[in-house]
Amino acid sequence: MPTYAYTCTACGHSFDIHQSFADDALTVCPECSGRLRKIFSTVGVTFKGSGFYRTDSRSGSSSSVSTPAAKPAAKPASTSTSTGAA
Ligand SMILES: [Zn+2]
């Protein structure tokens, strides 16, 4: 069951509510009986986006510390011979 977010245009009261697709959208604020504005799950999309970037940057920074292979990539003029020459 999807979660819908509403924000009151009168008093600014915002809340989430679980509704099925068949249910009618809320239009009246439970706090002040003002007019509600429906917000389309922007919270879920933002959460996924930020989580993806956090995981990506986190693994990248940790691997560069322990793995020397990540260092040559940062150098502008790196020769492939340095990999086998030890
Ligand atoms: Zn209100």
PDB file of the backbone (N, CA, C, O) and the ligand in Angstrom, with CONECT records:
HET     ZN  A 101       1
ATOM      1  N   MET A   1       0.854  -1.210   0.000  1.00  0.00           N
ATOM      2  CA  MET A   1       0.000   0.000   0.000  1.00  0.00           C
ATOM      3  C   MET A   1       0.887   1.257   0.000  1.00  0.00           C
ATOM      4  O   MET A   1       1.736   1.418   0.877  1.00  0.00           O
ATOM      5  N   PRO A   2       0.695   2.118  -0.957  1.00  0.00           N
ATOM      6  CA  PRO A   2       1.563   3.303  -1.087  1.00  0.00           C
ATOM      7  C   PRO A   2       1.322   4.332   0.015  1.00  0.00           C
ATOM      8  O   PRO A   2       0.242   4.400   0.602  1.00  0.00           O
ATOM      9  N   THR A   3       2.326   5.107   0.273  1.00  0.00           N
ATOM     10  CA  THR A   3       2.220   6.169   1.266  1.00  0.00           C
ATOM     11  C   THR A   3       2.151   7.521   0.561  1.00  0.00           C
ATOM     12  O   THR A   3       2.979   7.844  -0.291  1.00  0.00           O
ATOM     13  N   TYR A   4       1.142   8.300   0.940  1.00  0.00           N
ATOM     14  CA  TYR A   4       0.992   9.612   0.335  1.00  0.00           C
ATOM     15  C   TYR A   4       1.298  10.692   1.356  1.00  0.00           C
ATOM     16  O   TYR A   4       0.954  10.572   2.532  1.00  0.00           O
ATOM     17  N   ALA A   5       1.935  11.723   0.900  1.00  0.00           N
ATOM     18  CA  ALA A   5       2.261  12.840   1.781  1.00  0.00           C
ATOM     19  C   ALA A   5       1.375  14.029   1.422  1.00  0.00           C
ATOM     20  O   ALA A   5       1.179  14.354   0.251  1.00  0.00           O
ATOM     21  N   TYR A   6       0.852  14.658   2.453  1.00  0.00           N
ATOM     22  CA  TYR A   6       0.005  15.826   2.246  1.00  0.00           C
ATOM     23  C   TYR A   6       0.549  17.010   3.028  1.00  0.00           C
ATOM     24  O   TYR A   6       1.110  16.852   4.112  1.00  0.00           O
ATOM     25  N   THR A   7       0.380  18.163   2.477  1.00  0.00           N
ATOM     26  CA  THR A   7       0.758  19.381   3.184  1.00  0.00           C
ATOM     27  C   THR A   7      -0.406  20.367   3.114  1.00  0.00           C
ATOM     28  O   THR A   7      -0.974  20.610   2.049  1.00  0.00           O
ATOM     29  N   CYS A   8      -0.749  20.927   4.275  1.00  0.00           N
ATOM     30  CA  CYS A   8      -1.854  21.871   4.323  1.00  0.00           C
ATOM     31  C   CYS A   8      -1.394  23.224   3.792  1.00  0.00           C
ATOM     32  O   CYS A   8      -0.364  23.750   4.215  1.00  0.00           O
ATOM     33  N   THR A   9      -2.145  23.769   2.885  1.00  0.00           N
ATOM     34  CA  THR A   9      -1.783  25.059   2.312  1.00  0.00           C
ATOM     35  C   THR A   9      -2.183  26.206   3.242  1.00  0.00           C
ATOM     36  O   THR A   9      -1.772  27.350   3.047  1.00  0.00           O
ATOM     37  N   ALA A  10      -2.987  25.884   4.250  1.00  0.00           N
ATOM     38  CA  ALA A  10      -3.459  26.920   5.166  1.00  0.00           C
ATOM     39  C   ALA A  10      -2.546  27.071   6.382  1.00  0.00           C
ATOM     40  O   ALA A  10      -2.104  28.175   6.702  1.00  0.00           O
ATOM     41  N   CYS A  11      -2.262  25.931   7.070  1.00  0.00           N
ATOM     42  CA  CYS A  11      -1.470  26.000   8.298  1.00  0.00           C
ATOM     43  C   CYS A  11      -0.093  25.361   8.141  1.00  0.00           C
ATOM     44  O   CYS A  11       0.734  25.448   9.049  1.00  0.00           O
ATOM     45  N   GLY A  12       0.163  24.720   7.003  1.00  0.00           N
ATOM     46  CA  GLY A  12       1.478  24.138   6.773  1.00  0.00           C
ATOM     47  C   GLY A  12       1.651  22.775   7.411  1.00  0.00           C
ATOM     48  O   GLY A  12       2.756  22.233   7.420  1.00  0.00           O
ATOM     49  N   HIS A  13       0.574  22.211   7.946  1.00  0.00           N
ATOM     50  CA  HIS A  13       0.652  20.897   8.580  1.00  0.00           C
ATOM     51  C   HIS A  13       0.908  19.828   7.521  1.00  0.00           C
ATOM     52  O   HIS A  13       0.175  19.733   6.537  1.00  0.00           O
ATOM     53  N   SER A  14       1.964  19.015   7.730  1.00  0.00           N
ATOM     54  CA  SER A  14       2.295  17.973   6.757  1.00  0.00           C
ATOM     55  C   SER A  14       2.281  16.616   7.438  1.00  0.00           C
ATOM     56  O   SER A  14       2.688  16.492   8.593  1.00  0.00           O
ATOM     57  N   PHE A  15       1.816  15.601   6.731  1.00  0.00           N
ATOM     58  CA  PHE A  15       1.742  14.265   7.301  1.00  0.00           C
ATOM     59  C   PHE A  15       1.713  13.227   6.199  1.00  0.00           C
ATOM     60  O   PHE A  15       1.396  13.531   5.049  1.00  0.00           O
ATOM     61  N   ASP A  16       2.048  11.993   6.562  1.00  0.00           N
ATOM     62  CA  ASP A  16       1.995  10.881   5.617  1.00  0.00           C
ATOM     63  C   ASP A  16       0.832   9.971   5.976  1.00  0.00           C
ATOM     64  O   ASP A  16       0.500   9.816   7.151  1.00  0.00           O
ATOM     65  N   ILE A  17       0.215   9.369   4.967  1.00  0.00           N
ATOM     66  CA  ILE A  17      -0.904   8.470   5.224  1.00  0.00           C
ATOM     67  C   ILE A  17      -0.875   7.323   4.231  1.00  0.00           C
ATOM     68  O   ILE A  17      -0.561   7.498   3.054  1.00  0.00           O
ATOM     69  N   HIS A  18      -1.212   6.147   4.737  1.00  0.00           N
ATOM     70  CA  HIS A  18      -1.254   4.964   3.871  1.00  0.00           C
ATOM     71  C   HIS A  18      -2.622   4.870   3.213  1.00  0.00           C
ATOM     72  O   HIS A  18      -3.649   4.806   3.889  1.00  0.00           O
ATOM     73  N   GLN A  19      -2.620   4.862   1.899  1.00  0.00           N
ATOM     74  CA  GLN A  19      -3.877   4.757   1.166  1.00  0.00           C
ATOM     75  C   GLN A  19      -3.712   3.809  -0.011  1.00  0.00           C
ATOM     76  O   GLN A  19      -2.630   3.671  -0.583  1.00  0.00           O
ATOM     77  N   SER A  20      -4.805   3.168  -0.351  1.00  0.00           N
ATOM     78  CA  SER A  20      -4.782   2.339  -1.552  1.00  0.00           C
ATOM     79  C   SER A  20      -5.103   3.222  -2.753  1.00  0.00           C
ATOM     80  O   SER A  20      -5.537   4.364  -2.603  1.00  0.00           O
ATOM     81  N   PHE A  21      -4.884   2.679  -3.937  1.00  0.00           N
ATOM     82  CA  PHE A  21      -5.121   3.464  -5.141  1.00  0.00           C
ATOM     83  C   PHE A  21      -6.598   3.790  -5.318  1.00  0.00           C
ATOM     84  O   PHE A  21      -6.967   4.751  -5.993  1.00  0.00           O
ATOM     85  N   ALA A  22      -7.438   2.957  -4.689  1.00  0.00           N
ATOM     86  CA  ALA A  22      -8.876   3.145  -4.828  1.00  0.00           C
ATOM     87  C   ALA A  22      -9.417   4.243  -3.911  1.00  0.00           C
ATOM     88  O   ALA A  22     -10.489   4.801  -4.144  1.00  0.00           O
ATOM     89  N   ASP A  23      -8.645   4.535  -2.866  1.00  0.00           N
ATOM     90  CA  ASP A  23      -9.111   5.558  -1.930  1.00  0.00           C
ATOM     91  C   ASP A  23      -9.040   6.949  -2.543  1.00  0.00           C
ATOM     92  O   ASP A  23      -8.175   7.253  -3.365  1.00  0.00           O
ATOM     93  N   ASP A  24      -9.969   7.769  -2.119  1.00  0.00           N
ATOM     94  CA  ASP A  24      -9.971   9.142  -2.605  1.00  0.00           C
ATOM     95  C   ASP A  24      -8.878   9.947  -1.905  1.00  0.00           C
ATOM     96  O   ASP A  24      -8.564   9.711  -0.738  1.00  0.00           O
ATOM     97  N   ALA A  25      -8.323  10.874  -2.619  1.00  0.00           N
ATOM     98  CA  ALA A  25      -7.281  11.718  -2.039  1.00  0.00           C
ATOM     99  C   ALA A  25      -7.881  12.650  -0.999  1.00  0.00           C
ATOM    100  O   ALA A  25      -9.005  13.131  -1.141  1.00  0.00           O
ATOM    101  N   LEU A  26      -7.109  12.890   0.043  1.00  0.00           N
ATOM    102  CA  LEU A  26      -7.584  13.792   1.085  1.00  0.00           C
ATOM    103  C   LEU A  26      -7.522  15.235   0.588  1.00  0.00           C
ATOM    104  O   LEU A  26      -6.622  15.616  -0.161  1.00  0.00           O
ATOM    105  N   THR A  27      -8.478  16.008   1.015  1.00  0.00           N
ATOM    106  CA  THR A  27      -8.522  17.396   0.563  1.00  0.00           C
ATOM    107  C   THR A  27      -8.672  18.379   1.724  1.00  0.00           C
ATOM    108  O   THR A  27      -8.483  19.587   1.579  1.00  0.00           O
ATOM    109  N   VAL A  28      -9.023  17.804   2.893  1.00  0.00           N
ATOM    110  CA  VAL A  28      -9.248  18.669   4.045  1.00  0.00           C
ATOM    111  C   VAL A  28      -8.226  18.394   5.139  1.00  0.00           C
ATOM    112  O   VAL A  28      -8.004  17.242   5.509  1.00  0.00           O
ATOM    113  N   CYS A  29      -7.610  19.442   5.652  1.00  0.00           N
ATOM    114  CA  CYS A  29      -6.619  19.305   6.710  1.00  0.00           C
ATOM    115  C   CYS A  29      -7.301  18.884   8.014  1.00  0.00           C
ATOM    116  O   CYS A  29      -8.288  19.488   8.435  1.00  0.00           O
ATOM    117  N   PRO A  30      -6.748  17.819   8.657  1.00  0.00           N
ATOM    118  CA  PRO A  30      -7.330  17.345   9.911  1.00  0.00           C
ATOM    119  C   PRO A  30      -7.072  18.311  11.066  1.00  0.00           C
ATOM    120  O   PRO A  30      -7.718  18.213  12.109  1.00  0.00           O
ATOM    121  N   GLU A  31      -6.152  19.225  10.893  1.00  0.00           N
ATOM    122  CA  GLU A  31      -5.796  20.151  11.962  1.00  0.00           C
ATOM    123  C   GLU A  31      -6.655  21.414  11.931  1.00  0.00           C
ATOM    124  O   GLU A  31      -7.161  21.866  12.959  1.00  0.00           O
ATOM    125  N   CYS A  32      -6.805  21.969  10.738  1.00  0.00           N
ATOM    126  CA  CYS A  32      -7.503  23.258  10.655  1.00  0.00           C
ATOM    127  C   CYS A  32      -8.611  23.246   9.605  1.00  0.00           C
ATOM    128  O   CYS A  32      -9.222  24.278   9.327  1.00  0.00           O
ATOM    129  N   SER A  33      -8.869  22.060   9.018  1.00  0.00           N
ATOM    130  CA  SER A  33      -9.887  21.939   7.973  1.00  0.00           C
ATOM    131  C   SER A  33      -9.572  22.800   6.759  1.00  0.00           C
ATOM    132  O   SER A  33     -10.461  23.164   5.988  1.00  0.00           O
ATOM    133  N   GLY A  34      -8.300  23.116   6.604  1.00  0.00           N
ATOM    134  CA  GLY A  34      -7.878  23.904   5.448  1.00  0.00           C
ATOM    135  C   GLY A  34      -7.694  23.030   4.219  1.00  0.00           C
ATOM    136  O   GLY A  34      -8.025  21.844   4.228  1.00  0.00           O
ATOM    137  N   ARG A  35      -7.173  23.619   3.184  1.00  0.00           N
ATOM    138  CA  ARG A  35      -7.025  22.891   1.928  1.00  0.00           C
ATOM    139  C   ARG A  35      -5.687  22.138   1.901  1.00  0.00           C
ATOM    140  O   ARG A  35      -4.635  22.714   2.177  1.00  0.00           O
ATOM    141  N   LEU A  36      -5.747  20.843   1.562  1.00  0.00           N
ATOM    142  CA  LEU A  36      -4.542  20.023   1.506  1.00  0.00           C
ATOM    143  C   LEU A  36      -3.956  19.972   0.102  1.00  0.00           C
ATOM    144  O   LEU A  36      -4.671  20.026  -0.899  1.00  0.00           O
ATOM    145  N   ARG A  37      -2.646  19.868   0.061  1.00  0.00           N
ATOM    146  CA  ARG A  37      -1.982  19.691  -1.225  1.00  0.00           C
ATOM    147  C   ARG A  37      -1.257  18.358  -1.206  1.00  0.00           C
ATOM    148  O   ARG A  37      -0.466  18.088  -0.302  1.00  0.00           O
ATOM    149  N   LYS A  38      -1.524  17.529  -2.198  1.00  0.00           N
ATOM    150  CA  LYS A  38      -0.939  16.196  -2.250  1.00  0.00           C
ATOM    151  C   LYS A  38       0.479  16.248  -2.803  1.00  0.00           C
ATOM    152  O   LYS A  38       0.755  16.916  -3.799  1.00  0.00           O
ATOM    153  N   ILE A  39       1.374  15.522  -2.125  1.00  0.00           N
ATOM    154  CA  ILE A  39       2.765  15.490  -2.560  1.00  0.00           C
ATOM    155  C   ILE A  39       3.102  14.084  -3.027  1.00  0.00           C
ATOM    156  O   ILE A  39       2.889  13.118  -2.295  1.00  0.00           O
ATOM    157  N   PHE A  40       3.618  13.965  -4.225  1.00  0.00           N
ATOM    158  CA  PHE A  40       3.927  12.657  -4.789  1.00  0.00           C
ATOM    159  C   PHE A  40       5.286  12.174  -4.314  1.00  0.00           C
ATOM    160  O   PHE A  40       6.333  12.742  -4.625  1.00  0.00           O
ATOM    161  N   SER A  41       5.213  11.099  -3.545  1.00  0.00           N
ATOM    162  CA  SER A  41       6.377  10.428  -2.944  1.00  0.00           C
ATOM    163  C   SER A  41       7.746  10.945  -3.366  1.00  0.00           C
ATOM    164  O   SER A  41       8.536  10.202  -3.948  1.00  0.00           O
ATOM    165  N   THR A  42       8.029  12.192  -3.082  1.00  0.00           N
ATOM    166  CA  THR A  42       9.349  12.731  -3.387  1.00  0.00           C
ATOM    167  C   THR A  42      10.366  12.272  -2.350  1.00  0.00           C
ATOM    168  O   THR A  42      11.571  12.264  -2.601  1.00  0.00           O
ATOM    169  N   VAL A  43       9.862  11.892  -1.186  1.00  0.00           N
ATOM    170  CA  VAL A  43      10.745  11.459  -0.096  1.00  0.00           C
ATOM    171  C   VAL A  43      11.451  10.164  -0.463  1.00  0.00           C
ATOM    172  O   VAL A  43      12.650  10.014  -0.230  1.00  0.00           O
ATOM    173  N   GLY A  44      10.697   9.221  -1.043  1.00  0.00           N
ATOM    174  CA  GLY A  44      11.271   7.930  -1.388  1.00  0.00           C
ATOM    175  C   GLY A  44      12.325   8.052  -2.466  1.00  0.00           C
ATOM    176  O   GLY A  44      13.351   7.374  -2.409  1.00  0.00           O
ATOM    177  N   VAL A  45      12.090   8.907  -3.446  1.00  0.00           N
ATOM    178  CA  VAL A  45      13.040   9.075  -4.544  1.00  0.00           C
ATOM    179  C   VAL A  45      14.329   9.721  -4.043  1.00  0.00           C
ATOM    180  O   VAL A  45      15.428   9.319  -4.427  1.00  0.00           O
ATOM    181  N   THR A  46      14.185  10.712  -3.196  1.00  0.00           N
ATOM    182  CA  THR A  46      15.358  11.413  -2.661  1.00  0.00           C
ATOM    183  C   THR A  46      16.191  10.480  -1.802  1.00  0.00           C
ATOM    184  O   THR A  46      17.421  10.531  -1.818  1.00  0.00           O
ATOM    185  N   PHE A  47      15.509   9.631  -1.055  1.00  0.00           N
ATOM    186  CA  PHE A  47      16.206   8.714  -0.164  1.00  0.00           C
ATOM    187  C   PHE A  47      17.047   7.725  -0.959  1.00  0.00           C
ATOM    188  O   PHE A  47      18.180   7.428  -0.583  1.00  0.00           O
ATOM    189  N   LYS A  48      16.500   7.218  -2.050  1.00  0.00           N
ATOM    190  CA  LYS A  48      17.236   6.260  -2.871  1.00  0.00           C
ATOM    191  C   LYS A  48      18.438   6.931  -3.526  1.00  0.00           C
ATOM    192  O   LYS A  48      19.520   6.349  -3.610  1.00  0.00           O
ATOM    193  N   GLY A  49      18.236   8.159  -3.987  1.00  0.00           N
ATOM    194  CA  GLY A  49      19.306   8.864  -4.674  1.00  0.00           C
ATOM    195  C   GLY A  49      20.483   9.141  -3.758  1.00  0.00           C
ATOM    196  O   GLY A  49      21.632   8.911  -4.134  1.00  0.00           O
ATOM    197  N   SER A  50      20.208   9.629  -2.566  1.00  0.00           N
ATOM    198  CA  SER A  50      21.269   9.962  -1.629  1.00  0.00           C
ATOM    199  C   SER A  50      21.980   8.703  -1.156  1.00  0.00           C
ATOM    200  O   SER A  50      23.195   8.706  -0.953  1.00  0.00           O
ATOM    201  N   GLY A  51      21.218   7.624  -0.982  1.00  0.00           N
ATOM    202  CA  GLY A  51      21.800   6.367  -0.513  1.00  0.00           C
ATOM    203  C   GLY A  51      22.769   5.803  -1.523  1.00  0.00           C
ATOM    204  O   GLY A  51      23.783   5.205  -1.162  1.00  0.00           O
ATOM    205  N   PHE A  52      22.455   5.994  -2.787  1.00  0.00           N
ATOM    206  CA  PHE A  52      23.314   5.466  -3.839  1.00  0.00           C
ATOM    207  C   PHE A  52      24.661   6.188  -3.840  1.00  0.00           C
ATOM    208  O   PHE A  52      25.712   5.557  -3.952  1.00  0.00           O
ATOM    209  N   TYR A  53      24.622   7.490  -3.716  1.00  0.00           N
ATOM    210  CA  TYR A  53      25.853   8.275  -3.753  1.00  0.00           C
ATOM    211  C   TYR A  53      26.707   8.040  -2.510  1.00  0.00           C
ATOM    212  O   TYR A  53      27.937   8.039  -2.573  1.00  0.00           O
ATOM    213  N   ARG A  54      26.033   7.842  -1.382  1.00  0.00           N
ATOM    214  CA  ARG A  54      26.771   7.603  -0.141  1.00  0.00           C
ATOM    215  C   ARG A  54      27.553   6.297  -0.233  1.00  0.00           C
ATOM    216  O   ARG A  54      28.723   6.227   0.144  1.00  0.00           O
ATOM    217  N   THR A  55      26.878   5.257  -0.746  1.00  0.00           N
ATOM    218  CA  THR A  55      27.513   3.943  -0.842  1.00  0.00           C
ATOM    219  C   THR A  55      28.672   3.985  -1.828  1.00  0.00           C
ATOM    220  O   THR A  55      29.712   3.364  -1.607  1.00  0.00           O
ATOM    221  N   ASP A  56      28.481   4.726  -2.922  1.00  0.00           N
ATOM    222  CA  ASP A  56      29.496   4.785  -3.963  1.00  0.00           C
ATOM    223  C   ASP A  56      30.753   5.497  -3.474  1.00  0.00           C
ATOM    224  O   ASP A  56      31.866   5.014  -3.681  1.00  0.00           O
ATOM    225  N   SER A  57      30.572   6.644  -2.825  1.00  0.00           N
ATOM    226  CA  SER A  57      31.718   7.427  -2.358  1.00  0.00           C
ATOM    227  C   SER A  57      32.412   6.722  -1.196  1.00  0.00           C
ATOM    228  O   SER A  57      33.632   6.786  -1.042  1.00  0.00           O
ATOM    229  N   ARG A  58      31.593   6.042  -0.378  1.00  0.00           N
ATOM    230  CA  ARG A  58      32.157   5.380   0.792  1.00  0.00           C
ATOM    231  C   ARG A  58      33.087   4.234   0.393  1.00  0.00           C
ATOM    232  O   ARG A  58      34.179   4.093   0.944  1.00  0.00           O
ATOM    233  N   SER A  59      32.647   3.414  -0.570  1.00  0.00           N
ATOM    234  CA  SER A  59      33.448   2.280  -1.009  1.00  0.00           C
ATOM    235  C   SER A  59      34.684   2.765  -1.770  1.00  0.00           C
ATOM    236  O   SER A  59      35.740   2.135  -1.715  1.00  0.00           O
ATOM    237  N   GLY A  60      34.546   3.884  -2.478  1.00  0.00           N
ATOM    238  CA  GLY A  60      35.657   4.415  -3.249  1.00  0.00           C
ATOM    239  C   GLY A  60      36.773   4.924  -2.358  1.00  0.00           C
ATOM    240  O   GLY A  60      37.949   4.690  -2.635  1.00  0.00           O
ATOM    241  N   SER A  61      36.408   5.620  -1.286  1.00  0.00           N
ATOM    242  CA  SER A  61      37.415   6.185  -0.398  1.00  0.00           C
ATOM    243  C   SER A  61      38.114   5.098   0.405  1.00  0.00           C
ATOM    244  O   SER A  61      39.316   5.180   0.659  1.00  0.00           O
ATOM    245  N   SER A  62      37.359   4.082   0.801  1.00  0.00           N
ATOM    246  CA  SER A  62      37.930   3.025   1.633  1.00  0.00           C
ATOM    247  C   SER A  62      38.874   2.145   0.817  1.00  0.00           C
ATOM    248  O   SER A  62      39.894   1.682   1.327  1.00  0.00           O
ATOM    249  N   SER A  63      38.532   1.916  -0.452  1.00  0.00           N
ATOM    250  CA  SER A  63      39.343   1.049  -1.289  1.00  0.00           C
ATOM    251  C   SER A  63      40.654   1.742  -1.672  1.00  0.00           C
ATOM    252  O   SER A  63      41.675   1.079  -1.855  1.00  0.00           O
ATOM    253  N   SER A  64      40.629   3.074  -1.793  1.00  0.00           N
ATOM    254  CA  SER A  64      41.828   3.799  -2.191  1.00  0.00           C
ATOM    255  C   SER A  64      42.892   3.749  -1.098  1.00  0.00           C
ATOM    256  O   SER A  64      44.085   3.863  -1.378  1.00  0.00           O
ATOM    257  N   VAL A  65      42.458   3.580   0.138  1.00  0.00           N
ATOM    258  CA  VAL A  65      43.398   3.549   1.258  1.00  0.00           C
ATOM    259  C   VAL A  65      44.145   2.217   1.305  1.00  0.00           C
ATOM    260  O   VAL A  65      45.364   2.185   1.475  1.00  0.00           O
ATOM    261  N   SER A  66      43.404   1.123   1.154  1.00  0.00           N
ATOM    262  CA  SER A  66      44.000  -0.199   1.280  1.00  0.00           C
ATOM    263  C   SER A  66      44.486  -0.731  -0.068  1.00  0.00           C
ATOM    264  O   SER A  66      45.436  -1.512  -0.124  1.00  0.00           O
ATOM    265  N   THR A  67      43.835  -0.305  -1.152  1.00  0.00           N
ATOM    266  CA  THR A  67      44.193  -0.811  -2.469  1.00  0.00           C
ATOM    267  C   THR A  67      45.047   0.202  -3.245  1.00  0.00           C
ATOM    268  O   THR A  67      44.567   1.294  -3.550  1.00  0.00           O
ATOM    269  N   PRO A  68      46.287  -0.133  -3.566  1.00  0.00           N
ATOM    270  CA  PRO A  68      47.176   0.775  -4.306  1.00  0.00           C
ATOM    271  C   PRO A  68      46.765   0.937  -5.755  1.00  0.00           C
ATOM    272  O   PRO A  68      47.227   1.863  -6.423  1.00  0.00           O
ATOM    273  N   ALA A  69      45.917   0.069  -6.253  1.00  0.00           N
ATOM    274  CA  ALA A  69      45.522   0.095  -7.650  1.00  0.00           C
ATOM    275  C   ALA A  69      44.696   1.337  -7.972  1.00  0.00           C
ATOM    276  O   ALA A  69      44.617   1.742  -9.132  1.00  0.00           O
ATOM    277  N   ALA A  70      44.084   1.944  -6.964  1.00  0.00           N
ATOM    278  CA  ALA A  70      43.234   3.099  -7.184  1.00  0.00           C
ATOM    279  C   ALA A  70      44.053   4.372  -7.342  1.00  0.00           C
ATOM    280  O   ALA A  70      43.552   5.360  -7.879  1.00  0.00           O
ATOM    281  N   LYS A  71      45.303   4.369  -6.887  1.00  0.00           N
ATOM    282  CA  LYS A  71      46.152   5.564  -6.949  1.00  0.00           C
ATOM    283  C   LYS A  71      46.620   5.920  -8.367  1.00  0.00           C
ATOM    284  O   LYS A  71      46.545   7.089  -8.744  1.00  0.00           O
ATOM    285  N   PRO A  72      47.103   4.951  -9.170  1.00  0.00           N
ATOM    286  CA  PRO A  72      47.542   5.260 -10.539  1.00  0.00           C
ATOM    287  C   PRO A  72      46.460   5.902 -11.378  1.00  0.00           C
ATOM    288  O   PRO A  72      46.771   6.657 -12.299  1.00  0.00           O
ATOM    289  N   ALA A  73      45.203   5.627 -11.091  1.00  0.00           N
ATOM    290  CA  ALA A  73      44.104   6.162 -11.869  1.00  0.00           C
ATOM    291  C   ALA A  73      44.001   7.667 -11.698  1.00  0.00           C
ATOM    292  O   ALA A  73      43.547   8.358 -12.610  1.00  0.00           O
ATOM    293  N   ALA A  74      44.414   8.192 -10.547  1.00  0.00           N
ATOM    294  CA  ALA A  74      44.322   9.611 -10.263  1.00  0.00           C
ATOM    295  C   ALA A  74      45.449  10.389 -10.944  1.00  0.00           C
ATOM    296  O   ALA A  74      45.325  11.593 -11.168  1.00  0.00           O
ATOM    297  N   LYS A  75      46.543   9.705 -11.271  1.00  0.00           N
ATOM    298  CA  LYS A  75      47.670  10.396 -11.915  1.00  0.00           C
ATOM    299  C   LYS A  75      47.359  10.656 -13.389  1.00  0.00           C
ATOM    300  O   LYS A  75      46.846   9.775 -14.080  1.00  0.00           O
ATOM    301  N   PRO A  76      47.665  11.855 -13.867  1.00  0.00           N
ATOM    302  CA  PRO A  76      47.390  12.221 -15.278  1.00  0.00           C
ATOM    303  C   PRO A  76      48.301  11.479 -16.235  1.00  0.00           C
ATOM    304  O   PRO A  76      47.865  11.071 -17.311  1.00  0.00           O
ATOM    305  N   ALA A  77      49.557  11.297 -15.864  1.00  0.00           N
ATOM    306  CA  ALA A  77      50.494  10.632 -16.760  1.00  0.00           C
ATOM    307  C   ALA A  77      51.037   9.372 -16.097  1.00  0.00           C
ATOM    308  O   ALA A  77      52.152   9.369 -15.577  1.00  0.00           O
ATOM    309  N   SER A  78      50.259   8.321 -16.118  1.00  0.00           N
ATOM    310  CA  SER A  78      50.694   7.076 -15.489  1.00  0.00           C
ATOM    311  C   SER A  78      51.036   6.061 -16.561  1.00  0.00           C
ATOM    312  O   SER A  78      50.268   5.857 -17.501  1.00  0.00           O
ATOM    313  N   THR A  79      52.151   5.445 -16.424  1.00  0.00           N
ATOM    314  CA  THR A  79      52.553   4.433 -17.403  1.00  0.00           C
ATOM    315  C   THR A  79      52.149   3.040 -16.943  1.00  0.00           C
ATOM    316  O   THR A  79      52.139   2.748 -15.747  1.00  0.00           O
ATOM    317  N   SER A  80      51.824   2.202 -17.883  1.00  0.00           N
ATOM    318  CA  SER A  80      51.379   0.846 -17.554  1.00  0.00           C
ATOM    319  C   SER A  80      52.547  -0.012 -17.098  1.00  0.00           C
ATOM    320  O   SER A  80      52.337  -1.082 -16.527  1.00  0.00           O
ATOM    321  N   THR A  81      53.773   0.436 -17.338  1.00  0.00           N
ATOM    322  CA  THR A  81      54.945  -0.351 -16.968  1.00  0.00           C
ATOM    323  C   THR A  81      55.146  -0.382 -15.458  1.00  0.00           C
ATOM    324  O   THR A  81      55.796  -1.287 -14.936  1.00  0.00           O
ATOM    325  N   SER A  82      54.595   0.600 -14.758  1.00  0.00           N
ATOM    326  CA  SER A  82      54.777   0.660 -13.315  1.00  0.00           C
ATOM    327  C   SER A  82      54.053  -0.466 -12.600  1.00  0.00           C
ATOM    328  O   SER A  82      54.379  -0.804 -11.462  1.00  0.00           O
ATOM    329  N   THR A  83      53.070  -1.041 -13.272  1.00  0.00           N
ATOM    330  CA  THR A  83      52.283  -2.103 -12.644  1.00  0.00           C
ATOM    331  C   THR A  83      53.112  -3.388 -12.508  1.00  0.00           C
ATOM    332  O   THR A  83      53.061  -4.049 -11.471  1.00  0.00           O
ATOM    333  N   GLY A  84      53.865  -3.739 -13.539  1.00  0.00           N
ATOM    334  CA  GLY A  84      54.591  -4.994 -13.514  1.00  0.00           C
ATOM    335  C   GLY A  84      56.002  -4.814 -12.970  1.00  0.00           C
ATOM    336  O   GLY A  84      56.626  -5.794 -12.563  1.00  0.00           O
ATOM    337  N   ALA A  85      56.517  -3.599 -12.951  1.00  0.00           N
ATOM    338  CA  ALA A  85      57.886  -3.370 -12.484  1.00  0.00           C
ATOM    339  C   ALA A  85      57.910  -3.292 -10.973  1.00  0.00           C
ATOM    340  O   ALA A  85      57.448  -2.314 -10.385  1.00  0.00           O
ATOM    341  N   ALA A  86      58.454  -4.334 -10.339  1.00  0.00           N
ATOM    342  CA  ALA A  86      58.492  -4.316  -8.885  1.00  0.00           C
ATOM    343  C   ALA A  86      59.840  -4.835  -8.409  1.00  0.00           C
ATOM    344  O   ALA A  86      60.085  -4.904  -7.205  1.00  0.00           O
TER     345      ALA A  86
HETATM  346 ZN    ZN A 101      -4.154  22.899   8.180  1.00  0.00          ZN2+
END
